[in-house]
Amino acid sequence: MLAKLTPEIPTGDDWLFEPKWDGFRCIVFFDGARQPYLQSRDLKPLARYFPELVDGLAAALPGPAVLDGEIVIMGPKGLDFDALQMRIHPAESRVRMLARETPAAFVAFDMLRDGAADLLKTPFGERRSRLERYFAGVRPPAYLTPATTGRELALDWFDRFEGAGFDGVIAKKLSDTYQPGKRAMAKIKHLRTADCVVGGFRWNRGEEGKSVGSLLLGLYSDDGIFHHVGHTSSFSTQEKRDLVAGLAPYVSQDEGQSFGQGRTPGTPSRWTGGKDLSWVRLRPELVCEVAFDYLQGNRFRHAATFKRWRTDKPPQACGFDQFEAAVPYELQRVFGAG
């Protein structure tokens, strides 16, 4: 089950609030006997990258269950997402070394199966109660996320937890069933961010072949068409040079890949004049998180700010359904009376 970006913490009596963990989403399947199976949100196995969790969860979990949660690494200053990214490495020896140096933990926030009981159609309030009973006495590396029905406490978390690496608050309806593939939860983040697919890039003017000027960002519409939504160029001079080698394996001459059917980069307008709008096509496989100020229609109003690569996110999951349309406050004041 997914979350939709929402401008503020919702009000009402049917909500439960949790801190938004900054890690890798993970479903844990445990039969109570064998080693647990760790699955990413795009259905890929994660055990190879987190061997310490496979052994640790087998010893920590009290019985058969299917748990939804987040894999995180706690560093000296809070959650360390960069340390998580380093785990996605082809060398098993390096992964095991990092597992010893920076061990990961699993934080559970939902329960999809409790022993033989299938909980997908069970209201979240009952699923949470079962999860709390299941986690009574559970040891690390398994943890239960804090939760509250108090909006004031959720607002306090939103303000205080940011410095520890949490990036907002998740709100869930206590009456909701578990809805795989649906954005049935609300996420309130400190920054308006989006996960975008990199569909191409432009060279730095005068440094073609040596330095990347900007990455061209895209999102998928509900009908599966890939649309150009904007760009990001917030890289240092050295990073722009490093991107040349990093992007080279994804360069494509196939016009059927990347942008094509939807909104395409380089469309002339009265604003572009005689500017060089040429761009290099990439296979749409790289996902990055960017911060933005305003989504105008189907594009970012201004250049987005690059935040980080998201190797854990499948490109097809990067769609416009990440956003909840919110009328700006100023417009509400002007037209609200009608």
VOBA-1610 file (N, C-alpha, C; in pm, whole numbers, padded with zeros to 5 digits, always signed):
BEGIN
Met+00086-00118+00000Met+00000+00000+00000Met+00089+00123+00000Leu+00051+00223-00080Leu+00135+00340-00101Leu+00073+00463-00036Ala+00147+00573-00041Ala+00102+00698+00021Ala+00100+00810-00082Lys+00009+00902-00063Lys-00003+01018-00150Lys+00045+01142-00076Leu+00127+01221-00147Leu+00178+01345-00089Leu+00061+01439-00059Thr+00053+01485+00066Thr-00058+01565+00115Thr-00003+01691+00181Pro-00066+01807+00161Pro-00004+01932+00208Pro+00001+01949+00358Glu-00091+01887+00435Glu-00089+01907+00580Glu-00142+01782+00651Ile-00113+01774+00780Ile-00160+01662+00861Ile-00312+01668+00871Pro-00382+01561+00833Pro-00529+01565+00831Pro-00590+01573+00970Thr-00713+01621+00974Thr-00789+01630+01099Thr-00898+01523+01099Gly-00954+01497+01216Gly-01061+01398+01227Gly-01026+01291+01328Asp-01123+01207+01358Asp-01107+01106+01464Asp-01059+00971+01413Asp-01055+00950+01282Asp-01029+00816+01228Asp-00885+00800+01180Trp-00795+00883+01228Trp-00657+00880+01178Trp-00561+00828+01284Leu-00460+00755+01238Leu-00345+00719+01321Leu-00221+00771+01250Phe-00132+00834+01327Phe-00014+00900+01270Phe+00113+00828+01312Glu+00208+00822+01218Glu+00338+00760+01243Glu+00448+00849+01186Pro+00568+00845+01242Pro+00680+00912+01176Pro+00707+00845+01041Lys+00748+00925+00944Lys+00783+00870+00812Lys+00930+00832+00811Trp+00955+00701+00807Trp+01092+00651+00812Trp+01160+00668+00677Asp+01287+00705+00682Asp+01364+00729+00559Asp+01451+00608+00531Gly+01394+00508+00464Gly+01468+00385+00438Gly+01417+00315+00315Phe+01437+00183+00310Phe+01389+00100+00200Phe+01263+00028+00246Arg+01155+00044+00174Arg+01031-00027+00204Arg+01054-00177+00189Cys+00997-00255+00279Cys+01024-00399+00279Cys+00905-00476+00337Ile+00869-00585+00271Ile+00772-00680+00325Ile+00852-00801+00375Val+00829-00842+00499Val+00895-00959+00558Val+00795-01074+00564Phe+00830-01185+00497Phe+00750-01308+00502Phe+00824-01407+00593Phe+00760-01446+00702Phe+00824-01537+00798Phe+00728-01649+00835Asp+00772-01774+00814Asp+00685-01888+00844Asp+00707-01943+00984Gly+00797-01880+01059Gly+00822-01922+01196Gly+00931-02025+01211Ala+00982-02077+01099Ala+01082-02183+01106Ala+01204-02150+01022Arg+01181-02129+00894Arg+01293-02102+00804Arg+01332-01954+00809Gln+01438-01919+00734Gln+01481-01781+00731Gln+01373-01695+00663Pro+01351-01574+00711Pro+01249-01489+00650Pro+01288-01445+00509Tyr+01187-01417+00430Tyr+01208-01366+00294Tyr+01182-01216+00296Leu+01279-01137+00250Leu+01268-00991+00248Leu+01241-00947+00105Gln+01132-00874+00085Gln+01091-00834-00049Gln+01080-00682-00059Ser+01135-00625-00166Ser+01127-00481-00188Ser+00990-00446-00244Arg+00964-00316-00256Arg+00834-00272-00306Arg+00815-00306-00454Asp+00925-00330-00528Asp+00911-00374-00666Asp+00933-00524-00680Leu+00905-00598-00572Leu+00898-00745-00570Leu+01032-00814-00583Lys+01141-00744-00555Lys+01274-00805-00565Lys+01323-00848-00427Pro+01403-00956-00422Pro+01456-01002-00293Pro+01563-00906-00241Leu+01562-00884-00110Leu+01657-00793-00048Leu+01757-00863+00044Ala+01739-00993+00064Ala+01822-01064+00162Ala+01971-01054+00130Arg+02005-01055+00003Arg+02146-01051-00035Arg+02216-00926+00016Tyr+02141-00817+00025Tyr+02201-00689+00064Tyr+02196-00665+00214Phe+02114-00745+00285Phe+02101-00727+00429Phe+02105-00863+00499Pro+02220-00932+00490Pro+02229-01067+00549Pro+02210-01066+00700Glu+02248-00957+00766Glu+02233-00950+00912Glu+02085-00948+00953Leu+01999-00896+00865Leu+01857-00895+00896Leu+01794-01033+00881Val+01842-01109+00784Val+01788-01244+00763Val+01808-01326+00890Asp+01929-01328+00942Asp+01957-01405+01064Asp+01894-01340+01186Gly+01901-01208+01194Gly+01851-01138+01312Gly+01700-01149+01327Leu+01626-01136+01217Leu+01481-01144+01224Leu+01434-01287+01253Ala+01507-01385+01201Ala+01471-01525+01228Ala+01476-01553+01378Ala+01570-01491+01447Ala+01582-01511+01591Ala+01490-01420+01671Ala+01456-01304+01617Ala+01381-01204+01693Ala+01230-01220+01684Leu+01178-01262+01569Leu+01034-01265+01550Leu+00973-01386+01621Pro+00860-01368+01688Pro+00805-01474+01773Pro+00728-01583+01699Gly+00685-01556+01575Gly+00606-01658+01507Gly+00572-01618+01365Pro+00497-01701+01295Pro+00465-01675+01154Pro+00390-01543+01137Ala+00432-01466+01037Ala+00368-01337+01011Ala+00416-01283+00877Val+00337-01192+00823Val+00381-01110+00710Val+00374-00966+00757Leu+00489-00898+00756Leu+00501-00764+00813Leu+00541-00663+00706Asp+00481-00546+00712Asp+00516-00436+00623Asp+00595-00335+00704Gly+00705-00288+00649Gly+00785-00194+00724Gly+00896-00134+00641Glu+01000-00090+00710Glu+01108-00016+00647Glu+01242-00067+00700Ile+01335-00088+00608Ile+01472-00118+00646Ile+01545+00015+00662Val+01608+00034+00776Val+01679+00159+00803Val+01815+00128+00862Ile+01903+00226+00856Ile+02031+00220+00926Ile+02042+00343+01014Met+02065+00320+01141Met+02076+00430+01236Met+02223+00468+01252Gly+02255+00590+01216Gly+02390+00640+01231Gly+02402+00730+01353Pro+02519+00786+01377Pro+02539+00870+01496Pro+02453+00996+01497Lys+02409+01041+01380Lys+02329+01163+01372Lys+02184+01134+01334Gly+02145+01009+01334Gly+02009+00974+01296Gly+02008+00873+01184Leu+01897+00865+01111Leu+01886+00770+01001Leu+01984+00805+00890Asp+02050+00703+00836Asp+02156+00724+00737Asp+02117+00657+00606Phe+02051+00732+00518Phe+02006+00675+00391Phe+02125+00645+00299Asp+02230+00725+00305Asp+02347+00700+00221Asp+02409+00564+00253Ala+02409+00526+00381Ala+02462+00395+00418Ala+02376+00283+00361Leu+02245+00305+00352Leu+02158+00207+00289Leu+02191+00191+00141Gln+02210+00302+00073Gln+02241+00298-00070Gln+02368+00220-00098Met+02464+00228-00007Met+02591+00159-00027Met+02575+00007-00026Arg+02464-00041+00032Arg+02442-00186+00038Arg+02410-00245-00099Ile+02354-00165-00189Ile+02318-00216-00321Ile+02445-00226-00403His+02522-00331-00375His+02656-00347-00432His+02672-00490-00482Pro+02738-00508-00597Pro+02750-00644-00652Pro+02843-00737-00576Ala+02936-00682-00498Ala+03034-00767-00430Ala+02980-00813-00295Glu+02964-00944-00278Glu+02911-00999-00153Glu+03003-00968-00035Ser+03134-00970-00059Ser+03228-00944+00050Ser+03211-00803+00104Arg+03185-00707+00014Arg+03167-00569+00060Arg+03036-00556+00137Val+02931-00622+00089Val+02802-00616+00158Val+02816-00670+00299Arg+02885-00782+00316Arg+02900-00842+00448Arg+02987-00755+00540Met+03086-00689+00481Met+03167-00597+00562Met+03081-00481+00614Leu+02997-00425+00525Leu+02911-00315+00565Leu+02805-00362+00664Ala+02759-00487+00651Ala+02661-00541+00745Ala+02719-00545+00886Arg+02848-00569+00898Arg+02913-00569+01029Arg+02934-00426+01080Glu+02976-00337+00989Glu+03011-00201+01030Glu+02889-00113+01054Thr+02788-00127+00971Thr+02667-00044+00982Thr+02544-00134+00970Pro+02513-00212+01074Pro+02401-00306+01067Pro+02267-00235+01049Ala+02181-00300+00973Ala+02049-00245+00946Ala+01947-00296+01047Ala+01834-00229+01051Ala+01721-00269+01136Ala+01594-00270+01052Phe+01494-00342+01101Phe+01364-00344+01036Phe+01261-00284+01131Val+01192-00180+01084Val+01089-00115+01163Val+00953-00150+01102Ala+00869-00219+01177Ala+00739-00263+01128Ala+00633-00157+01154Phe+00547-00136+01054Phe+00434-00044+01076Phe+00300-00102+01031Asp+00300-00227+00985Asp+00172-00290+00949Asp+00189-00441+00950Met+00076-00510+00961Met+00075-00656+00968Met-00027-00708+00867Leu+00020-00788+00773Leu-00067-00837+00666Leu-00115-00980+00692Arg-00043-01049+00777Arg-00082-01185+00815Arg-00030-01212+00955Asp-00115-01269+01038Asp-00080-01305+01176Asp-00105-01454+01191Gly+00003-01532+01186Gly-00013-01677+01184Gly-00092-01719+01062Ala-00204-01787+01081Ala-00287-01832+00969Ala-00390-01728+00928Ala-00400-01617+01000Ala-00504-01517+00974Ala-00458-01417+00868Asp-00531-01411+00757Asp-00507-01312+00651Asp-00574-01182+00693Leu-00494-01073+00700Leu-00544-00946+00754Leu-00567-00840+00647Leu-00558-00874+00521Leu-00569-00772+00416Leu-00704-00700+00421Lys-00810-00770+00457Lys-00943-00709+00462Lys-00980-00661+00602Thr-00885-00668+00693Thr-00909-00627+00832Thr-00881-00477+00847Pro-00966-00402+00917Pro-00940-00259+00938Pro-00803-00237+01004Phe-00741-00126+00968Phe-00606-00099+01016Phe-00598-00091+01168Gly-00703-00040+01233Gly-00702-00033+01378Gly-00678-00169+01442Glu-00744-00273+01389Glu-00723-00407+01442Glu-00587-00461+01402Arg-00543-00431+01281Arg-00411-00476+01239Arg-00303-00417+01330Arg-00319-00291+01367Arg-00222-00226+01456Arg-00223-00293+01593Ser-00341-00326+01646Ser-00349-00393+01776Ser-00279-00528+01773Arg-00301-00603+01665Arg-00234-00733+01650Arg-00082-00713+01642Leu-00040-00610+01569Leu+00102-00583+01554Leu+00166-00551+01689Glu+00097-00474+01772Glu+00150-00440+01904Glu+00161-00564+01992Arg+00062-00651+01986Arg+00070-00775+02066Arg+00184-00864+02016Tyr+00199-00871+01884Tyr+00303-00954+01824Tyr+00442-00905+01865Phe+00458-00772+01878Phe+00590-00715+01906Phe+00619-00702+02055Ala+00530-00745+02139Ala+00557-00742+02282Ala+00677-00832+02313Gly+00786-00774+02356Gly+00905-00852+02388Gly+00996-00882+02272Val+00965-00836+02152Val+01052-00859+02036Val+01182-00782+02052Arg+01291-00846+02013Arg+01424-00787+02030Arg+01476-00729+01898Pro+01580-00645+01904Pro+01645-00599+01782Pro+01698-00719+01702Pro+01704-00706+01570Pro+01692-00584+01488Pro+01550-00552+01443Ala+01447-00604+01512Ala+01309-00574+01479Ala+01254-00469+01575Tyr+01184-00372+01520Tyr+01129-00263+01601Tyr+00988-00233+01555Leu+00910-00175+01644Leu+00775-00131+01614Leu+00772+00021+01606Thr+00716+00073+01498Thr+00713+00219+01485Thr+00621+00280+01589Pro+00656+00398+01642Pro+00563+00469+01729Pro+00440+00513+01650Ala+00329+00530+01716Ala+00206+00573+01651Ala+00120+00647+01753Thr+00036+00737+01702Thr-00052+00813+01789Thr-00179+00851+01713Thr-00288+00864+01786Thr-00410+00918+01727Thr-00422+01068+01753Gly-00324+01124+01824Gly-00328+01267+01857Gly-00260+01352+01752Arg-00335+01441+01689Arg-00279+01526+01585Arg-00174+01621+01641Glu-00192+01668+01763Glu-00095+01760+01822Glu+00041+01693+01839Leu+00039+01567+01881Leu+00166+01495+01894Leu+00229+01473+01756Ala+00143+01443+01656Ala+00195+01425+01520Ala+00261+01553+01469Leu+00201+01668+01500Leu+00262+01797+01462Leu+00395+01817+01533Asp+00402+01776+01658Asp+00526+01785+01734Asp+00634+01696+01672Trp+00595+01573+01633Trp+00689+01484+01565Trp+00740+01548+01437Phe+00648+01606+01363Phe+00685+01666+01234Phe+00794+01772+01252Asp+00784+01848+01360Asp+00882+01953+01385Asp+01013+01897+01443Arg+01002+01806+01539Arg+01120+01762+01614Arg+01200+01654+01544Phe+01133+01568+01470Phe+01203+01451+01416Phe+01283+01480+01290Glu+01265+01597+01231Glu+01333+01624+01104Glu+01484+01613+01116Gly+01539+01663+01226Gly+01682+01661+01241Gly+01741+01522+01260Ala+01654+01425+01292Ala+01701+01288+01311Ala+01692+01205+01185Gly+01652+01265+01073Gly+01646+01192+00948Gly+01507+01146+00908Phe+01407+01166+00994Phe+01270+01140+00952Phe+01228+01250+00854Asp+01153+01213+00752Asp+01118+01316+00655Asp+00969+01345+00651Gly+00903+01338+00769Gly+00764+01376+00774Gly+00681+01283+00860Val+00552+01282+00830Val+00454+01202+00904Val+00368+01125+00806Ile+00332+01002+00841Ile+00237+00921+00765Ile+00105+00918+00841Ala-00005+00936+00769Ala-00138+00930+00829Ala-00217+00817+00763Lys-00278+00732+00847Lys-00354+00616+00798Lys-00492+00616+00863Lys-00592+00581+00785Lys-00728+00569+00839Lys-00741+00438+00916Leu-00788+00447+01039Leu-00802+00329+01123Leu-00905+00232+01065Ser-00998+00280+00986Ser-01103+00195+00929Ser-01065+00133+00796Asp-00950+00173+00739Asp-00913+00125+00605Asp-00859-00018+00607Thr-00893-00093+00504Thr-00829-00222+00481Thr-00693-00198+00415Tyr-00614-00305+00403Tyr-00485-00293+00334Tyr-00511-00301+00183Gln-00463-00201+00110Gln-00496-00190-00033Gln-00367-00187-00116Pro-00318-00304-00155Pro-00193-00310-00232Pro-00201-00229-00361Gly-00097-00151-00388Gly-00091-00074-00511Gly-00169+00055-00509Lys-00246+00081-00404Lys-00327+00202-00394Lys-00259+00304-00303Arg-00271+00432-00339Arg-00217+00538-00254Arg-00325+00576-00151Ala-00344+00486-00055Ala-00452+00500+00043Ala-00405+00566+00172Met-00276+00590+00186Met-00223+00660+00303Met-00188+00803+00263Ala-00170+00889+00360Ala-00126+01026+00335Ala+00014+01044+00390Lys+00100+01109+00314Lys+00234+01141+00365Lys+00252+01292+00362Ile+00297+01345+00473Ile+00320+01487+00488Ile+00470+01505+00508Lys+00535+01569+00412Lys+00681+01577+00414Lys+00726+01720+00438His+00848+01733+00487His+00903+01865+00514His+00929+01942+00386Leu+00959+01872+00281Leu+00977+01934+00150Leu+00879+01870+00054Arg+00835+01947-00045Arg+00757+01885-00152Arg+00856+01814-00242Thr+00850+01684-00241Thr+00945+01605-00319Thr+00871+01509-00410Ala+00940+01462-00511Ala+00883+01364-00604Ala+00992+01270-00650Asp+00955+01146-00673Asp+01045+01049-00734Asp+01022+01053-00884Cys+01125+01088-00959Cys+01115+01104-01104Cys+01210+01009-01176Val+01177+00979-01301Val+01263+00898-01385Val+01346+00991-01474Val+01475+00962-01486Val+01562+01041-01572Val+01550+00986-01715Gly+01490+01064-01804Gly+01468+01019-01941Gly+01568+01074-02041Gly+01654+01165-01996Gly+01754+01223-02087Gly+01835+01328-02014Phe+01925+01391-02089Phe+02003+01500-02031Phe+02048+01595-02141Arg+02088+01713-02098Arg+02149+01810-02189Arg+02293+01834-02148Trp+02377+01855-02249Trp+02517+01886-02221Trp+02531+02028-02167Asn+02635+02050-02088Asn+02673+02184-02048Asn+02719+02259-02173Arg+02664+02376-02195Arg+02699+02450-02317Arg+02850+02477-02324Gly+02909+02439-02435Gly+03053+02457-02454Gly+03137+02345-02398Glu+03074+02248-02328Glu+03148+02135-02271Glu+03084+02002-02311Glu+03032+01998-02434Glu+02968+01876-02483Glu+03065+01758-02475Gly+03016+01649-02418Gly+03099+01531-02402Gly+03183+01531-02276Lys+03188+01644-02207Lys+03272+01655-02088Lys+03193+01684-01960Ser+03078+01749-01975Ser+03004+01792-01856Ser+02854+01793-01887Val+02776+01735-01798Val+02630+01732-01812Val+02572+01861-01754Gly+02484+01927-01830Gly+02423+02050-01783Gly+02302+02027-01696Ser+02212+01936-01737Ser+02090+01911-01660Ser+02035+01773-01692Leu+01964+01717-01596Leu+01892+01592-01615Leu+01748+01624-01649Leu+01691+01551-01746Leu+01553+01571-01788Leu+01466+01469-01716Leu+01364+01516-01647Leu+01285+01434-01556Leu+01149+01400-01617Gly+01101+01280-01585Gly+00973+01238-01637Gly+00890+01163-01534Leu+00758+01161-01558Leu+00664+01086-01476Leu+00566+01013-01568Tyr+00511+00903-01516Tyr+00414+00825-01593Tyr+00272+00867-01558Ser+00190+00882-01661Ser+00047+00907-01640Ser-00023+00774-01617Asp-00151+00780-01583Asp-00226+00659-01550Asp-00233+00561-01668Asp-00222+00612-01790Asp-00227+00524-01908Asp-00089+00471-01947Gly+00010+00494-01862Gly+00143+00439-01886Gly+00231+00521-01977Ile+00188+00639-02018Ile+00268+00724-02106Ile+00365+00807-02022Phe+00488+00816-02072Phe+00598+00883-02001Phe+00605+01028-02047His+00590+01122-01954His+00587+01265-01985His+00706+01337-01925His+00762+01428-02001His+00865+01517-01949His+00799+01619-01856Val+00855+01635-01734Val+00794+01726-01637Val+00887+01839-01594Gly+01013+01830-01630Gly+01104+01936-01589Gly+01248+01889-01589His+01333+01965-01523His+01475+01931-01522His+01537+01969-01388Thr+01654+01916-01364Thr+01733+01956-01248Thr+01878+01973-01290Ser+01939+02077-01241Ser+02079+02105-01274Ser+02158+02141-01150Ser+02109+02103-01034Ser+02170+02144-00907Ser+02287+02054-00870Phe+02391+02055-00952Phe+02510+01975-00929Phe+02633+02065-00928Ser+02735+02022-00856Ser+02862+02096-00859Ser+02931+02071-00993Thr+03035+02150-01019Thr+03110+02135-01143Thr+03166+01994-01157Gln+03220+01940-01049Gln+03277+01805-01054Gln+03168+01700-01073Glu+03055+01718-01006Glu+02945+01623-01020Glu+02893+01618-01163Lys+02889+01733-01229Lys+02844+01737-01368Lys+02940+01661-01458Arg+03067+01665-01427Arg+03164+01588-01505Arg+03153+01439-01474Asp+03131+01407-01348Asp+03117+01266-01310Asp+02994+01202-01373Leu+02890+01281-01395Leu+02767+01228-01453Leu+02787+01174-01594Val+02886+01224-01666Val+02910+01179-01803Val+02931+01027-01806Ala+03019+00978-01720Ala+03045+00834-01716Ala+02928+00758-01654Gly+02863+00818-01555Gly+02753+00750-01488Gly+02632+00729-01578Leu+02609+00824-01669Leu+02492+00814-01757Leu+02520+00737-01886Ala+02648+00722-01920Ala+02684+00660-02048Ala+02619+00524-02072Pro+02612+00432-01973Pro+02551+00301-02000Pro+02402+00306-02034Tyr+02336+00419-02009Tyr+02192+00428-02029Tyr+02154+00504-02156Val+02254+00554-02229Val+02226+00629-02351Val+02160+00538-02453Ser+02056+00589-02518Ser+01979+00509-02614Ser+01952+00589-02740Gln+01955+00521-02854Gln+01919+00582-02981Gln+01777+00544-03022Asp+01713+00463-02941Asp+01580+00411-02972Asp+01474+00515-02939Glu+01409+00570-03041Glu+01309+00674-03018Glu+01184+00619-02950Gly+01171+00487-02944Gly+01058+00426-02875Gly+01076+00424-02725Gln+01199+00451-02680Gln+01226+00455-02538Gln+01223+00599-02490Ser+01217+00616-02359Ser+01219+00747-02297Ser+01100+00830-02343Phe+01117+00962-02354Phe+01008+01051-02393Phe+00974+01028-02541Gly+00851+01044-02575Gly+00811+01024-02715Gly+00662+01045-02733Gln+00584+00956-02671Gln+00438+00967-02686Gln+00381+01084-02606Gly+00441+01111-02491Gly+00390+01218-02406Gly+00461+01349-02431Arg+00456+01436-02330Arg+00523+01566-02339Arg+00673+01543-02352Thr+00735+01611-02449Thr+00874+01586-02486Thr+00960+01708-02461Pro+01085+01689-02416Pro+01175+01805-02400Pro+01204+01869-02536Gly+01236+01998-02530Gly+01281+02064-02652Gly+01171+02123-02735Thr+01047+02122-02686Thr+00938+02181-02762Thr+00954+02332-02767Pro+00964+02392-02887Pro+00985+02537-02896Pro+00868+02614-02837Ser+00897+02729-02781Ser+00794+02818-02731Ser+00846+02960-02743Arg+00759+03057-02710Arg+00802+03196-02719Arg+00908+03228-02616Trp+00923+03141-02513Trp+01022+03166-02409Trp+01159+03114-02448Thr+01164+03011-02534Thr+01293+02949-02566Thr+01367+03021-02677Gly+01292+03091-02766Gly+01358+03166-02872Gly+01449+03078-02956Gly+01574+03121-02973Gly+01667+03046-03055Gly+01760+02958-02975Lys+01721+02921-02851Lys+01808+02840-02766Lys+01825+02700-02825Asp+01942+02641-02798Asp+01968+02502-02837Asp+01892+02411-02742Leu+01792+02340-02796Leu+01708+02254-02714Leu+01739+02106-02733Ser+01853+02077-02795Ser+01888+01936-02820Ser+01916+01864-02688Trp+01890+01734-02688Trp+01909+01655-02568Trp+01947+01513-02605Val+02002+01441-02507Val+02047+01303-02526Val+01946+01210-02460Arg+01899+01111-02534Arg+01797+01019-02484Arg+01861+00912-02395Leu+01794+00881-02283Leu+01837+00774-02193Leu+01726+00671-02179Arg+01763+00545-02161Arg+01663+00446-02125Arg+01604+00485-01990Pro+01472+00482-01973Pro+01410+00530-01849Pro+01422+00429-01736Glu+01543+00419-01680Glu+01571+00321-01576Glu+01623+00382-01446Leu+01671+00505-01453Leu+01727+00570-01335Leu+01620+00654-01265Val+01610+00638-01133Val+01511+00712-01055Val+01585+00803-00956Cys+01540+00926-00946Cys+01598+01017-00848Cys+01486+01092-00775Glu+01516+01137-00656Glu+01423+01219-00578Glu+01463+01365-00594Val+01366+01449-00625Val+01393+01592-00640Val+01295+01670-00552Ala+01336+01789-00513Ala+01248+01882-00441Ala+01201+01987-00541Phe+01075+02029-00524Phe+01019+02126-00617Phe+00928+02220-00540Asp+00897+02334-00602Asp+00814+02431-00531Asp+00668+02427-00577Tyr+00643+02390-00702Tyr+00506+02399-00751Tyr+00491+02313-00875Leu+00387+02231-00877Leu+00353+02151-00994Leu+00243+02224-01069Gln+00275+02273-01188Gln+00180+02348-01268Gln+00131+02259-01382Gly+00007+02212-01370Gly-00043+02117-01470Gly+00036+01988-01462Asn+00106+01955-01571Asn+00184+01832-01573Asn+00334+01860-01581Arg+00377+01971-01522Arg+00521+02000-01522Arg+00557+02083-01400Phe+00686+02078-01364Phe+00736+02161-01255Phe+00747+02305-01306Arg+00698+02398-01224Arg+00698+02539-01265Arg+00840+02592-01278His+00928+02550-01185His+01068+02593-01189His+01158+02471-01185Ala+01286+02495-01202Ala+01381+02384-01197Ala+01374+02314-01061Ala+01381+02183-01064Ala+01378+02104-00940Ala+01519+02093-00883Thr+01526+02061-00755Thr+01655+02044-00687Thr+01681+01895-00665Phe+01793+01848-00715Phe+01828+01706-00698Phe+01855+01678-00551Lys+01790+01568-00500Lys+01810+01529-00361Lys+01898+01405-00350Arg+01865+01300-00427Arg+01940+01175-00416Arg+01889+01078-00522Trp+01971+00978-00549Trp+01929+00867-00634Trp+01844+00771-00552Arg+01745+00709-00615Arg+01659+00612-00548Arg+01671+00477-00621Thr+01775+00402-00586Thr+01795+00271-00649Thr+01692+00169-00605Asp+01615+00202-00500Asp+01514+00109-00449Asp+01377+00128-00513Lys+01360+00230-00597Lys+01230+00260-00656Lys+01224+00216-00802Pro+01121+00139-00841Pro+01106+00102-00982Pro+01057+00221-01063Pro+01107+00241-01185Pro+01065+00356-01266Pro+00914+00363-01287Gln+00849+00247-01307Gln+00706+00247-01336Gln+00622+00298-01219Ala+00680+00303-01099Ala+00608+00353-00982Ala+00612+00505-00972Cys+00684+00571-01062Cys+00699+00717-01056Cys+00593+00782-01144Gly+00478+00808-01085Gly+00367+00863-01161Gly+00314+00990-01101Phe+00217+01050-01172Phe+00153+01171-01122Phe+00067+01145-01000Asp+00038+01017-00974Asp-00047+00986-00858Asp+00026+01006-00726Gln+00152+01050-00731Gln+00224+01084-00607Gln+00166+01208-00540Phe+00096+01289-00618Phe+00057+01421-00569Phe-00092+01427-00539Glu-00124+01508-00441Glu-00263+01541-00415Glu-00281+01687-00453Ala-00376+01711-00542Ala-00397+01848-00588Ala-00447+01933-00471Ala-00377+02041-00445Ala-00416+02130-00335Ala-00429+02272-00389Val-00541+02335-00363Val-00561+02473-00406Val-00475+02564-00319Pro-00388+02645-00378Pro-00306+02736-00297Pro-00392+02823-00206Tyr-00339+02855-00088Tyr-00414+02928+00013Tyr-00466+03063-00041Glu-00380+03131-00120Glu-00422+03261-00171Glu-00545+03250-00261Leu-00549+03144-00344Leu-00666+03126-00430Leu-00789+03088-00350Gln-00770+03012-00245Gln-00884+02976-00159Gln-00946+03101-00098Arg-00862+03195-00058Arg-00913+03318+00003Arg-00992+03400-00099Val-00943+03403-00223Val-01010+03486-00325Val-01142+03423-00370Phe-01139+03291-00397Phe-01254+03226-00457Phe-01333+03138-00360Gly-01288+03129-00234Gly-01352+03039-00140Gly-01498+03073-00112Ala-01532+03199-00118Ala-01668+03238-00084Ala-01770+03181-00182Gly-01724+03158-00306Gly-01818+03107-00407Gly-01836+02959-00396
//
